[in-house]
Amino acid sequence: MRLGKAVRLGVISLGCPKNLVDTERALGQLLSGHIVLVEDIADADWVLINTCGFIQDAKDEAKNTIKEVASLKRQNENLRIAVAGCLSQRYGDSLLSELDHVDYLTGVLTRDNVCDLAKAISGRAARTSYAEFDDRQRLRITPRHTGYLRITEGCNNRCSYCAIPSIRGPLRSRPFENVIADAEELLSDGVVELNVIGQDTTAYGLDFYEKYRLSDLLTELGRLNRRGWVRLLYAHPAHLDDKVIDCLQQGFPFVPYLDLPLQHISDRILSLMGRKVSRTRIESLLKQARYYIEGLYVRTSFIVGFPTETPAEFEEVISFIESFRFERLGAFTYSCEDGTEAAGFDGQISDEEKNSRLDRIMKTQADIAFEFNRCLVGTRIPGIIDGRSDREDLPLLARTYGDAPEVDGTVYAAGSAKEGSLVTLHITGVDGYDLLAEVVR
C-alpha cells in the first residue's frame, strides 16, 4: 500500500439491488480524503467485493469473482481484498479456509461493519452519520436517472427453501418519513425512475405500524415524482392488496408493471414451500390486476425441481404459463441450501432432472416472449433512455416501461434523446428478447 497517499478502492457489487444499496451506502461513508474510488480494479490498493449467498449459483459466482481478483495479486503483491455481504454473513470465517487470499472479511455492510472496514483499509474510522434505517448520503453506482429505494429489510415469510431470513433477519420496515427523505434525495440527484425494493415490499409497515402501508407510501412517492416513474418490485402474492392495485391502476407515474414472484402453482408444492398462498388466490390476483391495470406487464419467477415435485405438478406449471402468458418470466432450479427446512425434505430431485425441467420451462416462455415482442411491432410505447449503444444505425439504449433495470429486455433505438429522458418508442422490429425502435418524442 502506498504510504502518505489516499488508498485507492475498487468495488464489485454482486447480487440483487438490495445488496447494491448496501454497497452504495457503504461507499458514501468510506470515501473521503483517505480513501478514493477507482473505476478499474487493476489500479486499486484494496478491492471490496460485496457478495450474494442466496443460492448455489450466487455462491459460486461470488467465490469465482474473489479468485479472479486474487489473481491480480500476481501483478500487484500489495493488493488487498475485502469480502462483505450475504456470503460472508452466512458462512463467516469458515470461508477463509477455502479463500485464503482474502485479507479482510465482514458480513452485511451495517454501520458498525463499515466503520471497522474503513479502519482496516485506511487506519481511520468512517463517518457515522447514518442510522440503521437511513439510506441517504449514498454514492450511487447506478446510472444517474434510475435509483433503488429500499423500504424494507429482512423477511418474515420463512419460505422453506430460502436462507434470506437467517442472513438478513426478520422484516424491518423503514419509517415512512425516512423513506420519503431518501426518495427526495434520490430525486434531487437526478433520478427519474424510482424502483421500490425490499425483501417483501408488500409487507411494508406490518411490523412498524401493525398494518400494511405500501399503498400510502406509493401515493406519496407518486406525488413527489409526478414527472417520472415509480416502479414496484418484489411484491409477494400473499400480501398484495386491493389498495396497491388501485395505485398501479392510476397509470403513470406508477408504472403498470407488477413483479410478483410465484415460485409454483401446485397447491401441494406451494404449501411445502411455505408460500402462504393458494392457486385460487394467485389466479384471482392475476385476473384482477390484468382487468384493472391498463397495459400491465407481469414479471414472475418459478422454481423447478423442488423436493417431491412430480412430473404432473411440473406440467401444471407449464400449462399455467401457457395459459396466462406472462410478459416477463424467470425460472431457477431448486437449490438445496444449508439451514433451510427444505434441505431436510425427502424426495430431492437429481440435477439432471432439474435442468431438464428448467430447459423446458424456458423454451416455453421463449415462445411466448418472442410472440409478444412480434405483436409490439408498429406500436408506440412509453420508454426511458439508458445511454448509448454500440450500433451506428440504432445508437440509443432504451427500455420500455415494461422492462425493469438489469433484469428485463433492452431496446435499441434510432433518434436523438438525452440519457434519462422519458420518450415514446415506435417499435420497428424484434431481436430475440430485445426490441428495435425509433424515438418519436
Secondary structure by P-SEA (a helix, b strand, c coil): ccccccbbbbbbbcccaaaaaaaaaaaaaaccccbbbbcccccccbbbbbcccccaaaaaaaaaaaaaaaaaccccccbbbbbbccccccccaaaaaaccccccccccccaaaaaaaaaaaccccccccccccccccccccccccbbbbbcccccccccccccccccccccccccaaaaaaaaaaaaaacccbbbbbccccccccccccccccaaaaaaaaaaacccbbbbbcccccccccaaaaaaaaaccccccccccccccccaaaaaaacccccaaaaaaaaaaaaacccbbbbbbbbbcccccccaaaaaaaaaaaaaaccccccccccccccccccccccccccaaaaaaaaaaaaaaaaaaaaaaaaaaccbbbbbbbccccccccccbbbbccccccccbbbbbcccccccccccccccccccccbbbbbbcc
